[in-house]
Amino acid sequence: MTSLTNDATVTTHGPLSVARFTGGDAGQWRVTSITAVQGATLPVAGFLDISNAGESTGSCWHLRGTASNLRYTTADERRQLQAKQEGLGRPASTRAALIPIRKSAVWWAMAQDERRAVYEQGSHLPIGLDYLPGVARKLYHSRDLGEEFDFLTWFEFAPADEAAFDHMLDRLRACGEWAYVDREIDIRLTRMD
């Protein structure tokens, strides 16, 4: 099993560590729902397995991503996140969401500073900060791996924080940045004990 952490350290030497999220017949998390928010959904799966290993048998789908550098985050924003954010794997965090997202070709045709400007206009970071430390998160990049999604967003929270998590998603999806999302799936999970 891969331990998902909020370590912001990026190693510049050696191969990237790739996390594999596999929907299938077994795993550490029971799938409670799979909802297509934008675009096509994924096949129904009973469980989610997270590992660094290869594809497992009895699986419906595989998603891969790598934790990378914080591409749209300034040094000050990173300090704000680190001051308020707690790690993944907390005992009370028995709920999770895996949200794969793909952005449009128009998004990727923009220069980095243009994408950052859209990100800033939507108040993406301030919205996320409003829900820390209750909602822990980690972002995985998939685009450079040739995957069908650009990002895999992983969130963990206690059952009591699920309504706040849903509110955070509503606020984020109302940002201008989401006009560039052409595929998004909301996969809800409960940790297996």
N, C-alpha and C positions, 0 to 999 in steps of 0.2 A: 504494500500500500504506500502511496505517496503521501507524505506529510505536506499539506498546504500551509504555508506560512506567509507572513507579510514582510519578509526580508526584502528590503529595497536594494541590497547589494547585487551588483551585476558583475559576473566574472567575464573578463574579456579574453581569456585563454581557454582553449579546449572546446568540445562540442556543447551545444545547448542542451539542457535537460528538458525533455519533452514529456508533458503530462498527457495521459490518454484517458479520456472520459468515454466509457463504453456502456451503452444501454443494452441490457439483455436480461438473462435469467438469474444472475447472481451479482452481488456487490455489497458495498458498505452502506449504501443508501437505497431506501425503497422509493420508487417513483410514485408520487401521489397524483400528478397531473402533467400533461404535456400540452401546452396551448400555443398555437401559432398566432403571434401578435401581428406579424407582417410577413407575407409570402407563405411558401410551403412549410408544412410541419415535418416532423420526424416520425418514423414508425413508433408505435406503442411499445414500451419496454417496462418490465416490472421492477427492475433494479438498475442502479448506476454503480459501476466499478471504476475507481480512480487508481491508476498505476503508472509506472514507468515501463511496464512490460509491453510486449507486442499484443496484437489483437487476440481476444479470447474467443473460445467457442461458445455457441449459444447466444451470440450477440445480434442485435438488430441494427446498431449503428455505432460508429467510432468517431470521436472528435479529438483532435490533437491541438495542443497549444504550448507555447513556451513563455515563461515569465521573462520579461525583457526589461529594458530601461523604461523609465517613466517618460514617455514621448511627448506629452502635452503638459507636463507639470513643471513649474518653476521651482527653484530652490526654496523660496519662501512657502509655496504651497506644500511642498514635500514636508517641511518642518511642521506646518499646521496639521497635516495628516498624521505624522509620527507622534505628535503630542496628544492626539485624541483617539487614535485608532488602536484597537486591541487585536490580538492575533486570532487566527482561525483555530478550530479544534477545542474551543472552550466547552466544558462539560454541559453547560446550560443550552448551548447552541445545537439543539437537536433537529432544527429545520434548516433547509438550504434551498438555494435556487441556482441553477445553471442556466445562463441566458446567452446562447450563441447569437451573435449579431454580424450581419454583413452590410457594409456601406455601399452606396451606388458608385458607378464609374465617375460620376460628376465629382463626388467627394475626393476620390483618389487622383483626379486630374488637377485638383487645387494644389498649390504650393503649401508647404508646412505652415508658414505664417498665416495663410488664408484659413486653413483648417483650425489653427489655434484661435483666430479671431472669432470664428463661428462658435467654438467651444466656450470662449469667454463670454460671448453675448448670451449664451444659454444659462450661465451661472451653474454649470455642471458641478464644479468643485464645491462651491458654497452649499448647494443642495445636498451633496453627499455628506459634507461635514455636519449638517443638521441631524444626521441619523447615527453618528458615531457617539459612543462606542457600541451601541446596541447591535448594529449591523456591521459585521466584519466582511471584508471583501478582498479579492485578488483578481487581477486582470491577466489573461493569457492572450498572446498574439498568435494568430493562426495564418494570416495572409501570406507571410513569407515562407510558410511550410507548404503552400499550394493547396490549402484546405478550402472547403466550401464556405466557411465563415471567416471573417476577418478577426473577430475577437470572441473569446469565451470568457464571460464574466461569471465569477463564482462568488456567492454570498452565503454567509451563515448567520443564524440568529436564533434566539430563544422563541418558543411559541408565543410568548407575550409581546414580542416585537414584530410579529408578522404583519399586523395592520399598519404599523409605522413603515415597514419595508414596502408594502403595497402603495402607501402614500408617496414614498420617495420615488418609486417607479412612475407613478402618475405624473409627478412634477418633472422628472427627467424626460419622459416621453413628450411632454408639452414644449420642451426646448426646441429651438430652431435646428439644432444638430440632428434631431430625429427625422427631419425632412429628408435626410440623406440615407436613412436606413431603408434598405429594400428587402431585408429578411431578418426576422427576429422571432425566437422561440423562447417561451418561458417554461422551464422544466422545474417543477417543485418536488422536493424530496424530504424524507424523514430518515434520520440516522438509525441504522440497525444497531441494537445493543447486544 
